[in-house]
Amino acid sequence: MAKVRKGQREFLVGRIDWMRLKRTTPTCSSLAATPVRRLILMKSLLGVLAVLVAAASADLFTSIADMQSLLDSEKSIPNDAAIETGVQDISNPINAFLLIKKKIFDWKGIEEKMLHNKAGGFIERVTNVNYGLRYPTEEDLTGAAIAGDCFEIAKAAYQDGDFYHTIMWMEEAQRRLAEEDEPTAKLADILEYLSYSLYKQGNLKHALKLVEELAKMEPNHPRAKGNIKWYEDLLAEEGVKKSDMRRAIGSFTNARPMSVLGNEERTIYEALCRDEVPVSTKDISKLYCYYKRDRPFLVYAPIKVEIKRFNPLAVLFKDVISDDEIETIQELAKPKLARATVHDAASGKLVTATYRISKSAWLKGWEDEVVERVNKRIDMMTNLEMETAEELQMSQPVYGGGTVFTDIKSTVLPTKNDALFWYNLHKFGDGDVRTRHAACPVLVGVKWVSNKWIHERGNEIRRRCGVKMSDAERFVGDLGFGPEPRTAPNYLFGLLAVLPIVVINADLFTSIADMESLLDSGKSIPSILYKYIDGEKDRLQQLAKLAEKYERQNEEDQQITDITNPIAAFLLIKRKMFDWKAIEEKMLLHRGGSYSASDFGVRFPTEEDLAGAAIGLLRLQDTYRLDTRDIANGRILAVQGNLTFDGEHHSENSSYCFVAEYKHSFAAGDCFEIAKAAYNDGDFYHTIMWMEESKRRLEKEDVPTAKLGQILEYLSYSLFKQGNVKHALQLVEQLAKLEPNHPRAKGNVKWYEDKLAEEGVKKSEMRKGLGPVSNERPISVLGNAERTIYEALCRNEVPVSEKDKSKLYCYLKRDRPYLVYAPIKVEIKRFNPLAVLFKEVMSDEEIKLIEELSIPRLARATVHDAATGKLVTATYRISKSAWLKGWEHEVVDRINKRIDMMTNLDMDTAEELQVQNYGVGGHYDPHFDHARKEETKSFESLGTGNRVATVLFYMTEPLYGGGTVFTDVKSAVLPTKNDALFWYNLYKYGDGDPRTRHAACPVLIGQKWVTNKWVHERGQERRRPCGLRMSDGERFIGDLGFGPEPRNAPNLSPDLSKDIFRTI
């Protein structure tokens, strides 16, 4: 830590040890997914971000995949103090940070005064239209966070979940704060952030010490006392006695996250960027330089070529772009600069990514003769056709910005006017994994690069195909014959250059080019203010003073001369950002309602999401007989590790096994939210349980998280609805005493007394003989035999007899010519009706790809409305689904063909592949996949008849829950990853088989992804011939009514069908 701290302080004052960074090598040479945790997460985010969620679509709770987006949805908030500084070097990231911060706060100050009526439209016109300016935002501040204001840097790291850097920079902020005459940060804020970060890094005693300092400094701090209790509880759970909690604290640990320490490619990448991976003298001795003269024009104007690497070949073309051409390309690119994008593997679309921070512009050949000339020169350099190449996508860093190849451990530093070239594909067409590369961050300087990506088409003659991996070029334009150009005269070796031109329009921190515009941005502020003042006479005097202030400030801004140093760049971005932010606040005070979460590409949870999560938790509680207090304590109880659950309450010291524990308990407010969701759903059974738990926890809280008055009101009415009128009267009288002016309490007392009087209870007896509370599940559940069976099957409480088990068997399906060599494993799960499990019929790679294809399309799962035939959402189906067509990806097409092999059914009339992801308590109540006789419109639009069969692939294996149960035949199938469940929905004579009524159990712990295929009647006339009687049923898959059962097939071997994923 001492070494880190020393370097950190040097960085803060803008000093960099150049001798240490100088190259010395020769110049020629990369969720516990428990429902308890999800509910707490959604509730906490809802409370903090309620302003942003009004227009969102409310269904986050329906998909675990969407839940992941909540983890990254909070944004950091910049420091409130404007920083005045005489900045000389805006390429210094510290100066850039301070400059942005100052600018954004200055603009906030102006905005507060230009307030009430026309401010919103005026700000928008200033920022986007009339003045052509773009002031920095919090995203610029966070994205460029490298140095400067220690607290701001630490807070940016904290918001990014980076507690390692939070500790380092918060400690530095604390040290510097102690030395300041005029504080620029609040010690209390530093202590709170630092204590939590120390806890997250495993330093509980240190965290406790700091939060006690906070409580002593600010006795009324809203969280300090609660955090002390929390840290004490955590230490107690670790076995630390209370007397030892403040002793033997020692030094704290602060290791880099395992995501970095355990990432070998990241380690190599960083070492290559620091030039810590030497090149052997033997490898250097094999390299050489030559003049490229293999085109008529090049005989008189040869191109200098330096071979930088063999296997794969990489060369450096020397002096192939002039300074004048560079200047022209830069001028052409600057107006077009936009955030650089990458290809999204799932959608194929261009998207921005945090791992590519730069800006880019695309230049067409016809736009300027220089671009056209460079394109023709690339043809001469590479011997490749430019007709199918992409457009030209653009100097010289002092240090950093190198191009590194992580697989082969080589580094190339940029050298101006040169061009680096390599082949991305082997000659036989496959991608060459050795070309995996990265751009190192630019430490000091400006990096402009221009790149050209050349495609395969049109290069069949220019770069001929090879057959073997060893068929590779020895030099550029090598056609496989002729000598290497080793005899060409040598010249001074150079170092590697880089590739694409990278730029942005909404993120200042990604481009030095945009930084230049900030230097002059202040010039426009006086005219902006004077114009607005003309329409806002009532604030003329205050705004005129601000305008004069910015005129003086503009003179200071002109002293800034160097924007190539990232430390200064950071300062410039930061000051300019806060300038505009401060002006905006004065121009528009009440603008919060106009902001939407969608503006930031996120979707925060709504009240409906919270209610959906709560109802899902209640569903789990009923299905698996979970105790209210156990859930509130973050525990889910199991007996001996199976799926049998005990509904009785157990004491805190009981020795029962918990299949899942979440270390944070519910607060009273959490329990209240669950109870309120039940109440709004008309579920008074659960309202009573959770309101009582909320009341019990509220009594123990030092800082209340719920209001007793609200609990009593909800609870009293729920007790009344469950037939406990005396108890309801007792609680509402407590409410009237607690809040004498409550608008409903006294009226409810009278109402409950009248109800008791109607029941014949004397007034003198109304407060006597209360007895225990009666709270039974609704009769709609208790009287529902199917519901009872469904829940018992989900709990695995319906055993299968040994006699029934003895009839089941496994076999290898070989009834198609192809399957003779790649048989499919089949396990018969049930007869009458037949249901089988195809084993290992979807690979992990296929599962991952299907998930990636589906995630962008996930939408609330729907069901067919029996009356209209249209698809609608339903509360009895809680999941999200996406539909994948066969032509969209070869994997989808391959799975469709594999289903044909598995089921012997024709896929031409089958529905598209449906992928489903189940969310909090995600389930699908008992239902049929086929349409019943009265549901005549269900599949009318398809014109393919009824659903004859269902194939259900299990893509994940939840730890508990998520099974498929058949309520009529009382059987259950637990998900097993890579397998597929199959059954026929119709009798052979065409009617629906009522025995196939089935349901998806709610997921208790883990994630559930499934893919299903519904196969329709049309086209199956030969594949599944009609029968005449109800007893005409299959004995095995593909049973045509003759031939023996496949009982005598060899026993299954784990290796027999291992290649089915690659072959079908």
SVG drawing of the C-alpha trace seen along z (x, -y; Angstrom):
<svg xmlns="http://www.w3.org/2000/svg" viewBox="-77 -45 98 102">
<polyline fill="none" stroke="black" stroke-width="0.4" points="0.0,0.0 2.9,-2.4 4.2,-2.1 0.8,-2.7 0.2,-5.6 3.5,-7.2 2.7,-6.9 -0.8,-8.1 0.4,-11.4 2.9,-12.0 0.0,-11.5 -2.1,-14.1 0.5,-16.9 1.0,-16.0 4.4,-14.3 5.2,-11.2 8.5,-9.3 9.4,-9.3 12.7,-7.4 10.7,-4.5 8.4,-4.5 11.0,-4.9 11.4,-1.9 14.6,0.0 14.2,2.6 15.7,2.3 13.8,0.1 13.0,3.0 10.8,5.4 -6.4,9.1 -25.9,14.0 -26.8,15.8 -30.2,15.5 -32.3,15.8 -35.7,14.2 -35.0,12.5 -32.1,10.7 -33.9,9.7 -36.8,8.1 -34.5,6.1 -32.5,4.8 -35.7,3.8 -37.1,2.0 -34.0,0.1 -33.6,-1.1 -37.3,-2.0 -36.9,-4.3 -33.9,-6.1 -34.9,-6.5 -38.7,-6.9 -38.5,-10.2 -37.1,-8.4 -39.5,-5.6 -42.9,-7.0 -42.8,-6.1 -41.1,-2.7 -42.8,0.6 -43.4,2.4 -42.3,6.0 -38.7,6.4 -39.8,9.0 -40.8,11.4 -37.2,12.3 -34.0,13.0 -32.2,11.8 -33.7,8.3 -32.9,8.3 -29.2,8.2 -29.7,4.8 -30.6,3.3 -27.1,3.9 -25.6,1.2 -28.5,-1.2 -27.3,-3.8 -25.3,-6.8 -22.6,-8.7 -23.3,-12.3 -20.5,-14.8 -19.1,-16.9 -21.0,-20.1 -18.0,-22.4 -16.9,-24.5 -13.1,-24.5 -11.3,-27.7 -7.8,-26.9 -5.3,-28.4 -5.0,-25.5 -2.0,-25.5 -2.1,-21.9 -5.4,-20.3 -3.8,-17.1 -3.1,-16.4 -6.0,-14.3 -6.0,-15.9 -6.4,-19.4 -9.0,-18.0 -11.0,-16.6 -11.0,-19.9 -11.8,-21.9 -14.9,-19.8 -16.1,-20.0 -15.7,-23.8 -17.5,-24.3 -20.5,-22.2 -21.0,-23.8 -20.7,-27.3 -23.4,-26.5 -25.6,-25.2 -25.3,-28.5 -26.5,-30.4 -29.4,-28.0 -30.8,-28.5 -31.4,-32.2 -32.7,-31.7 -35.5,-29.7 -39.1,-29.5 -40.7,-29.8 -38.7,-29.4 -35.6,-27.9 -36.1,-24.3 -36.4,-25.1 -33.6,-27.8 -31.1,-25.3 -31.9,-22.7 -31.4,-25.2 -28.2,-26.5 -26.8,-23.0 -27.9,-21.3 -28.7,-23.8 -28.0,-27.5 -24.5,-27.6 -23.2,-24.2 -21.8,-23.5 -21.9,-20.4 -21.2,-20.9 -19.8,-17.9 -22.0,-15.6 -21.6,-13.3 -20.8,-10.5 -17.8,-12.5 -16.7,-13.0 -17.0,-9.3 -15.6,-8.0 -12.4,-10.2 -11.9,-9.6 -8.1,-9.1 -6.9,-11.7 -7.5,-15.1 -10.2,-15.6 -9.6,-12.5 -13.1,-12.3 -14.7,-12.5 -12.4,-9.8 -13.1,-7.6 -16.9,-8.2 -16.7,-7.3 -14.9,-4.0 -17.5,-3.3 -20.4,-3.8 -18.6,-1.3 -18.4,1.3 -14.6,0.8 -13.9,0.8 -10.2,1.4 -9.7,-2.1 -12.3,-3.6 -10.2,-2.9 -7.0,-4.2 -8.6,-7.5 -10.9,-8.1 -7.8,-7.7 -6.0,-10.2 -9.0,-12.5 -9.1,-12.2 -5.3,-13.0 -5.6,-16.0 -8.7,-17.3 -6.8,-17.4 -4.3,-19.8 -6.9,-22.2 -7.8,-25.6 -11.0,-25.7 -12.4,-22.2 -13.4,-21.0 -15.0,-17.7 -17.0,-16.6 -15.2,-14.3 -18.5,-12.6 -19.0,-11.6 -15.5,-10.3 -15.9,-8.2 -19.2,-6.7 -17.9,-5.7 -14.6,-4.5 -16.1,-2.4 -18.4,-0.5 -15.6,0.0 -13.3,1.4 -16.1,3.8 -16.5,4.9 -12.8,5.6 -13.0,7.8 -11.9,5.3 -14.9,5.3 -13.1,4.0 -11.7,1.1 -15.2,0.4 -16.7,0.4 -14.0,-2.0 -14.7,-4.5 -18.4,-4.4 -18.1,-5.0 -16.0,-8.1 -18.8,-9.2 -21.4,-8.6 -19.3,-10.6 -18.8,-13.5 -22.5,-13.5 -24.7,-12.1 -27.8,-12.6 -26.4,-10.9 -29.3,-8.8 -27.3,-5.7 -24.3,-5.7 -25.9,-4.0 -27.6,-1.4 -24.3,-0.6 -22.5,-0.2 -25.1,2.4 -24.8,4.1 -21.0,4.4 -21.2,5.7 -23.7,8.3 -21.4,9.4 -18.5,9.7 -20.6,11.7 -21.5,14.0 -17.8,14.5 -17.3,15.6 -15.8,12.4 -16.7,11.6 -18.1,8.1 -15.2,7.4 -12.7,8.1 -14.5,6.1 -12.4,3.0 -9.1,4.7 -6.2,6.0 -7.4,4.2 -4.0,4.3 -3.5,3.3 -6.2,3.7 -6.1,5.6 -7.0,4.2 -6.4,6.6 -7.4,5.9 -10.6,7.7 -10.4,11.4 -11.8,10.4 -8.5,8.7 -6.1,10.8 -7.6,14.0 -7.6,12.8 -4.5,14.0 -5.1,12.1 -5.6,8.8 -2.3,9.4 -0.5,9.9 -2.2,6.9 -1.2,4.6 2.4,6.0 2.6,5.5 1.4,1.9 4.1,1.3 6.7,2.9 7.5,5.5 7.5,8.5 10.9,8.5 11.5,9.8 14.3,12.4 17.4,11.6 16.8,14.8 13.4,13.6 14.7,10.1 17.5,11.7 14.9,13.3 13.3,10.0 14.4,7.8 13.4,4.9 13.0,4.6 11.7,2.4 8.4,3.6 8.8,3.4 6.3,6.0 4.0,3.6 5.1,1.6 4.6,-1.7 6.7,-0.6 9.8,0.1 10.5,-3.7 8.8,-4.5 9.3,-1.5 7.6,-1.2 9.7,-0.5 8.5,2.6 9.7,3.7 8.7,7.3 7.6,7.1 6.6,10.6 6.2,14.0 3.4,16.6 1.3,14.6 2.9,12.2 2.8,8.5 4.6,5.7 5.1,2.0 4.9,-0.1 7.2,-3.1 6.5,-6.7 3.3,-5.9 1.2,-8.9 2.5,-12.5 2.0,-15.1 -0.2,-17.1 -2.4,-14.1 -2.7,-13.5 -3.8,-17.1 -6.4,-16.8 -7.8,-13.6 -8.0,-15.0 -9.9,-18.0 -12.3,-15.8 -12.9,-13.6 -13.4,-16.1 -17.0,-17.1 -18.0,-13.5 -16.4,-12.2 -18.8,-9.8 -18.4,-7.2 -16.6,-4.2 -18.7,-1.1 -18.2,2.7 -20.2,5.4 -22.7,7.0 -22.2,10.8 -25.9,11.5 -27.6,8.9 -24.9,8.1 -25.6,4.4 -23.0,1.7 -23.1,0.7 -20.9,-1.3 -18.9,0.7 -17.0,-0.3 -14.0,1.7 -13.6,-0.6 -13.2,-4.3 -12.4,-6.4 -14.2,-8.2 -14.3,-7.4 -15.4,-8.8 -15.8,-7.1 -14.5,-8.7 -15.6,-7.8 -13.1,-7.8 -15.2,-10.3 -15.3,-12.9 -11.7,-14.1 -8.8,-13.3 -6.6,-12.6 -8.9,-9.8 -9.1,-8.3 -5.3,-8.5 -4.8,-6.7 -7.2,-4.0 -5.2,-3.4 -2.0,-3.4 -3.3,-0.7 -3.9,1.4 -0.3,0.9 0.9,1.7 -1.1,4.8 -1.8,6.3 -5.4,6.6 -8.6,5.4 -10.2,2.2 -13.6,2.6 -15.0,4.7 -13.0,2.9 -14.8,0.8 -14.5,-3.0 -11.5,-4.7 -12.1,-5.0 -7.7,-8.8 -0.5,-12.1 1.8,-10.9 1.6,-10.1 4.5,-10.9 3.9,-7.6 1.1,-5.0 -1.3,-4.1 0.6,-1.1 -1.0,1.9 -0.5,5.2 -1.1,8.7 -2.0,10.7 -1.9,14.2 1.7,13.9 2.8,11.4 4.1,8.7 3.9,4.9 4.0,2.1 4.3,-1.5 2.8,-4.1 5.3,-5.8 3.9,-8.7 3.4,-8.3 3.7,-4.5 1.1,-1.8 0.8,1.6 -0.6,4.4 -1.6,8.0 -3.9,10.8 -6.9,11.6 -7.8,14.9 -5.8,18.0 -5.4,18.7 -8.0,21.5 -10.6,18.9 -10.8,19.4 -10.1,16.6 -6.5,16.5 -6.9,16.4 -3.3,15.1 -4.4,11.7 -6.3,10.9 -5.1,7.4 -5.8,4.4 -5.0,0.6 -3.2,-0.5 -4.6,-3.6 -2.9,-6.9 -1.0,-8.2 0.3,-11.5 -0.3,-12.8 -2.9,-12.6 -3.5,-9.4 -5.0,-9.6 -5.1,-6.5 -6.7,-5.7 -7.6,-2.1 -8.9,-0.1 -10.7,3.2 -10.4,5.4 -12.9,8.1 -12.6,11.6 -14.7,11.0 -12.7,9.9 -9.4,11.2 -9.7,14.7 -6.9,14.1 -4.9,11.6 -4.7,13.8 -5.2,17.4 -6.8,19.9 -4.6,22.4 -5.4,25.9 -3.4,26.3 -2.9,24.0 0.8,23.8 -0.1,22.2 0.9,18.7 2.6,15.6 6.3,15.0 5.9,11.5 3.2,9.2 1.8,10.5 3.4,13.9 1.6,16.2 3.6,19.3 6.5,19.2 9.5,17.0 12.3,16.0 11.8,13.9 12.9,10.3 15.7,10.6 18.3,9.1 16.7,5.7 18.9,3.0 18.3,2.5 17.3,-0.8 16.7,-2.2 14.2,0.0 11.0,-1.6 8.3,-0.6 4.7,0.6 1.8,-1.8 -1.8,-1.3 -5.3,-1.0 -8.8,-2.6 -9.7,-6.2 -11.8,-6.4 -14.2,-9.2 -17.5,-10.3 -20.2,-13.0 -21.8,-12.4 -18.8,-11.4 -16.1,-14.1 -13.7,-11.9 -13.2,-9.6 -11.6,-12.1 -8.9,-14.8 -10.4,-16.3 -13.6,-17.2 -11.5,-18.5 -10.3,-21.4 -13.8,-22.7 -14.0,-23.2 -11.3,-25.8 -13.6,-28.2 -16.9,-27.1 -16.8,-29.7 -16.9,-32.5 -20.5,-31.7 -21.7,-31.9 -22.0,-35.8 -24.0,-35.9 -26.2,-33.0 -26.9,-34.9 -27.5,-38.3 -30.0,-36.8 -31.9,-35.1 -31.8,-38.2 -33.7,-40.0 -36.7,-37.7 -36.2,-37.5 -36.1,-41.1 -37.0,-40.1 -33.6,-38.4 -31.5,-40.8 -29.3,-42.1 -28.1,-38.7 -27.6,-37.2 -25.6,-40.3 -23.2,-39.7 -22.8,-36.1 -22.1,-37.2 -19.4,-39.5 -17.9,-36.7 -17.7,-34.5 -16.1,-37.2 -13.3,-37.4 -13.1,-33.6 -12.7,-33.4 -9.5,-35.4 -8.2,-32.7 -9.2,-29.9 -7.1,-31.3 -4.0,-30.5 -4.6,-26.8 -2.2,-25.8 -1.7,-22.0 -4.6,-19.6 -2.6,-16.5 -1.8,-15.6 -4.6,-13.5 -4.2,-14.9 -4.9,-18.4 -7.7,-16.9 -9.4,-15.5 -9.3,-18.9 -10.7,-20.6 -13.6,-18.1 -14.4,-18.3 -14.4,-22.1 -16.4,-22.5 -18.9,-19.9 -19.6,-21.7 -19.7,-25.1 -22.7,-24.0 -24.3,-22.0 -24.3,-25.0 -25.8,-27.2 -28.5,-24.6 -29.5,-24.6 -30.0,-28.3 -31.9,-28.3 -34.2,-25.5 -34.8,-24.6 -37.8,-22.3 -36.5,-20.1 -36.4,-16.8 -39.8,-15.6 -38.5,-15.9 -35.8,-13.3 -36.5,-9.7 -34.5,-6.6 -34.7,-5.7 -32.5,-8.7 -29.7,-6.8 -30.4,-3.4 -31.6,-1.9 -35.0,-0.8 -35.5,-1.3 -38.1,0.7 -41.6,-0.6 -44.3,0.0 -45.6,2.8 -42.2,4.5 -42.0,4.3 -45.5,5.8 -44.7,8.5 -41.6,9.5 -43.5,9.6 -46.3,11.7 -43.7,14.0 -42.2,14.4 -45.6,15.2 -46.1,17.8 -42.8,19.5 -43.9,19.3 -47.1,21.2 -45.7,23.7 -42.7,24.7 -44.3,24.0 -41.7,21.4 -42.0,19.7 -42.5,16.0 -39.9,15.3 -37.3,17.5 -37.8,15.6 -37.6,12.3 -34.3,13.5 -33.1,14.3 -33.3,18.1 -35.0,20.8 -35.4,24.0 -34.9,27.5 -34.8,30.9 -31.8,33.2 -31.0,31.4 -34.0,32.6 -37.1,30.7 -39.2,31.4 -39.9,28.3 -41.2,27.7 -43.7,25.0 -43.4,24.7 -41.4,21.9 -38.0,22.7 -36.1,20.8 -33.0,18.8 -30.8,21.5 -32.4,24.4 -30.1,26.9 -32.2,27.2 -30.4,27.0 -31.0,23.9 -30.6,24.4 -30.1,20.7 -29.2,17.8 -29.0,14.1 -26.9,12.3 -29.2,9.3 -32.5,9.6 -35.6,7.8 -36.3,4.5 -39.8,3.7 -40.3,1.6 -39.5,4.6 -42.1,6.7 -44.6,3.9 -44.1,3.7 -44.7,7.4 -47.8,7.2 -49.1,4.2 -48.6,6.0 -50.7,8.9 -53.3,6.5 -53.6,4.8 -54.1,8.2 -56.9,9.0 -54.8,11.6 -55.6,10.9 -54.1,14.3 -50.6,13.1 -51.3,9.5 -51.8,10.7 -48.6,12.8 -46.4,10.1 -47.9,7.1 -47.5,8.9 -43.8,9.6 -43.4,6.0 -44.9,4.9 -42.6,7.2 -39.5,5.9 -40.5,2.3 -40.5,2.6 -36.8,3.6 -35.6,0.9 -33.7,-2.1 -34.3,-4.0 -37.9,-3.1 -38.3,-1.9 -42.1,-1.7 -44.9,-3.6 -46.8,-1.8 -50.0,-3.7 -50.1,-2.3 -49.3,1.2 -52.2,1.1 -54.6,-0.2 -53.8,2.5 -53.6,5.2 -56.9,4.4 -58.8,4.5 -57.2,7.7 -58.0,9.3 -61.6,8.2 -61.7,9.7 -60.4,13.0 -63.2,13.1 -61.3,11.7 -63.5,8.7 -62.5,8.4 -58.8,8.4 -59.5,5.8 -61.3,3.6 -58.4,3.9 -55.9,2.7 -57.9,-0.1 -58.3,-1.4 -54.6,-1.3 -54.3,-3.3 -56.8,-5.9 -54.8,-6.3 -51.5,-6.5 -52.9,-9.1 -55.9,-10.9 -56.4,-12.9 -56.3,-9.9 -58.9,-10.5 -60.4,-7.0 -59.6,-5.4 -62.6,-6.6 -65.0,-5.8 -63.5,-2.3 -63.9,-1.7 -67.6,-2.5 -67.9,-0.3 -66.3,2.8 -68.5,2.3 -71.5,2.3 -70.3,5.5 -69.9,7.2 -73.3,6.0 -74.8,7.6 -73.2,10.9 -75.0,10.6 -71.9,9.6 -72.8,7.3 -70.8,4.1 -69.4,5.2 -68.0,8.4 -66.5,6.7 -63.1,6.4 -63.0,9.7 -62.2,13.2 -60.3,12.4 -58.7,15.9 -56.2,16.8 -56.3,15.2 -57.9,17.3 -56.0,17.0 -56.6,19.7 -55.6,19.8 -58.5,18.7 -61.1,21.3 -60.2,20.9 -56.9,22.6 -58.0,24.9 -60.9,26.2 -58.8,26.6 -57.7,30.3 -55.6,29.5 -53.8,26.7 -53.1,29.0 -51.6,31.7 -49.6,29.1 -47.9,27.8 -47.3,31.3 -45.7,32.3 -43.5,29.2 -42.4,30.2 -41.6,33.7 -44.1,35.1 -45.9,37.5 -43.8,40.6 -43.6,42.9 -44.3,46.6 -41.5,49.2 -43.9,51.1 -44.3,48.1 -40.5,47.4 -39.8,51.0 -41.6,50.6 -39.4,47.7 -36.2,48.1 -33.7,46.3 -32.6,47.0 -30.6,45.7 -32.7,44.3 -31.3,45.5 -34.4,45.6 -33.0,43.1 -30.0,43.9 -28.0,41.0 -28.7,42.2 -27.0,45.5 -23.7,43.7 -24.8,41.0 -27.7,42.5 -29.8,40.4 -30.2,41.4 -33.8,41.8 -35.2,42.2 -38.9,43.2 -40.3,41.2 -43.9,42.4 -46.4,44.5 -50.1,43.6 -49.5,41.0 -46.0,41.5 -43.3,39.0 -39.6,39.3 -36.4,37.4 -33.9,37.0 -30.5,37.0 -27.7,34.5 -29.3,33.1 -28.2,29.5 -24.6,28.4 -23.5,25.7 -22.2,23.7 -25.6,23.9 -27.4,22.9 -25.1,19.8 -25.7,18.7 -29.5,19.1 -29.5,17.1 -27.5,14.3 -29.9,14.3 -32.9,14.2 -32.0,11.6 -32.5,8.5 -36.0,9.8 -37.3,11.0 -40.9,9.8 -43.6,10.8 -44.7,14.3 -48.3,14.6 -51.1,17.1 -53.8,17.7 -57.1,16.0 -59.7,18.7 -62.4,16.3 -60.4,14.1 -57.5,16.4 -55.1,13.4 -52.0,13.5 -52.4,11.8 -50.4,11.7 -51.7,13.5 -50.9,13.6 -50.7,17.4 -47.7,17.3 -44.8,15.3 -41.8,15.4 -40.4,13.7 -40.0,15.3 -38.5,14.7 -39.1,16.4 -36.3,17.5 -36.6,18.3 -34.5,21.0 -33.0,18.7 -31.7,16.3 -28.8,18.4 -27.3,21.8 -27.6,23.1 -31.4,22.5 -31.7,24.2 -29.6,27.1 -31.7,27.6 -34.9,27.6 -33.4,30.4 -32.3,32.2 -35.9,32.1 -37.0,33.8 -34.4,36.6 -35.5,36.9 -39.3,36.9 -39.8,38.3 -42.2,35.4 -42.1,32.8 -40.9,29.3 -42.4,27.5 -45.6,26.7 -44.1,26.4 -44.0,23.0 -40.8,21.1 -38.4,22.0 -39.6,20.2 -37.0,19.4 -38.3,18.6 -36.6,17.1 -38.4,17.3 -38.2,14.5 -39.0,13.9 -41.2,16.9 -41.6,17.5 -44.1,20.2 -46.8,21.3 -50.0,22.7 -51.6,25.9 -52.6,25.7 -52.8,27.5 -50.5,26.8 -53.2,27.9 -56.5,26.1 -59.6,27.8 -62.7,28.3 -64.4,25.2 -61.3,23.1 -61.9,23.0 -59.9,19.8 -56.7,20.5 -54.6,21.5 -57.0,20.5 -54.6,17.9 -51.8,20.5 -53.8,22.9 -51.7,25.8 -54.1,27.6 -53.7,28.3 -50.5,28.7 -49.8,32.4 -46.6,32.5 -44.3,30.5 -40.5,30.6 -39.1,28.8 -35.3,28.2 -33.9,27.6 -31.1,25.0 -30.3,24.6 -30.7,26.6 -32.2,24.6 -30.8,25.5 -34.4,25.9 -37.7,25.7 -38.6,25.1 -39.8,28.6 -42.4,29.7 -45.4,31.4 -48.4,33.3 -51.3,32.8 -53.6,35.4 -51.2,38.3 -49.4,37.0 -45.8,37.1 -43.0,34.6 -39.8,34.1 -37.0,32.0 -34.9,30.0 -31.6,31.5 -29.4,29.3 -28.9,30.2 -31.9,32.6 -35.3,32.3 -38.7,33.5 -41.1,34.7 -44.8,35.7 -47.8,36.0 -50.6,33.5 -53.2,35.3 -54.5,38.8 -53.8,40.5 -57.4,40.0 -57.0,36.3 -58.7,35.2 -56.7,33.5 -55.3,35.8 -56.5,34.3 -53.7,36.3 -51.1,33.9 -52.3,31.0 -49.1,29.7 -47.5,26.8 -44.1,25.2 -43.2,25.0 -41.9,21.7 -38.1,21.3 -37.0,21.2 -33.3,20.9 -31.4,20.4 -32.3,19.5 -34.5,21.3 -34.1,21.1 -36.1,23.4 -36.6,23.7 -39.7,25.3 -41.0,26.3 -44.7,26.9 -45.3,29.2 -48.7,29.0 -50.9,31.7 -50.5,30.7 -47.8,32.6 -47.7,35.4 -50.1,37.7 -47.4,40.1 -45.1,39.5 -47.7,40.1 -50.6,42.0 -54.1,41.6 -55.5,44.2 -59.2,45.2 -59.3,46.0 -58.3,44.1 -56.0,47.0 -54.0,46.5 -51.0,44.9 -47.2,45.0 -45.0,47.3 -41.9,45.4 -41.0,42.5 -41.8,43.2 -44.0,46.2 -46.0,46.9 -47.9,49.8 -45.7,52.6 -42.2,53.9 -40.7,54.6 -40.1,52.2 -36.4,51.1 -36.0,52.7 -33.1,54.8 -30.8,51.9 -27.4,51.8 -27.2,49.9 -26.3,46.2 -22.7,45.2 -21.7,41.6 -19.6,41.5 -22.1,43.0 -23.7,39.7 -21.2,37.1 -20.9,35.6 -24.6,35.1 -24.3,31.3 -21.8,31.0 -23.4,33.4 -27.1,32.7"/>
</svg>
